[in-house]
Amino acid sequence: MAVPKRRTSKARKNKRRTHWKLDAPGLTKCSRCHQLKMAHSVCPNCGYYGGREIVKSDEEL
């Protein structure tokens, strides 16, 4: 059975985890209103996705 001979130090552990972090979210411009929105999601400003209206806006109601 494989057992470590020595304890892994904090520095060695933290060096291994340097690339383990969050990335910035992928923001794109809406094709209709040109506001920034999350990629592959409905625009919160106009309610359109892929050229089609998915969510009715408050102004129309």
C-alpha positions in Angstrom: 0.0 0.0 0.0 1.4 3.4 -1.0 1.9 5.6 2.1 3.7 9.0 2.0 7.1 8.9 3.7 7.0 12.6 4.7 4.2 15.0 5.4 3.4 17.5 2.5 4.5 21.0 3.6 2.1 24.0 3.4 4.4 25.6 0.8 4.4 22.6 -1.4 0.6 22.1 -1.1 0.0 25.8 -1.9 2.3 25.7 -4.9 0.2 22.9 -6.3 -3.0 25.0 -5.8 -1.8 28.2 -7.4 -3.8 27.6 -10.6 -7.0 26.5 -8.7 -9.0 29.6 -8.8 -12.2 31.1 -10.3 -12.3 32.5 -13.8 -14.1 35.7 -14.8 -17.6 35.0 -16.2 -17.9 34.9 -20.0 -19.7 38.2 -20.8 -21.0 38.9 -24.3 -23.0 41.7 -25.9 -26.6 41.2 -26.6 -27.3 41.2 -30.3 -30.5 43.3 -29.8 -29.8 45.9 -27.1 -26.0 45.6 -27.0 -25.9 45.3 -23.2 -23.4 42.9 -21.5 -25.0 39.5 -20.6 -23.8 36.1 -19.5 -23.0 33.9 -22.5 -25.6 31.3 -23.5 -28.4 32.9 -21.4 -31.4 35.2 -21.8 -30.6 38.9 -21.8 -31.8 40.4 -18.5 -32.3 43.8 -20.1 -34.5 43.0 -23.1 -35.5 39.3 -22.6 -34.2 38.0 -25.9 -32.1 35.0 -26.7 -31.0 33.9 -30.1 -33.1 36.6 -31.8 -36.4 35.4 -30.2 -38.2 36.9 -27.3 -38.1 34.5 -24.4 -39.2 36.7 -21.4 -41.7 39.4 -21.6 -40.4 42.8 -20.5 -42.1 44.9 -17.8 -42.8 47.7 -20.3 -45.0 45.5 -22.5 -47.1 44.2 -19.5 
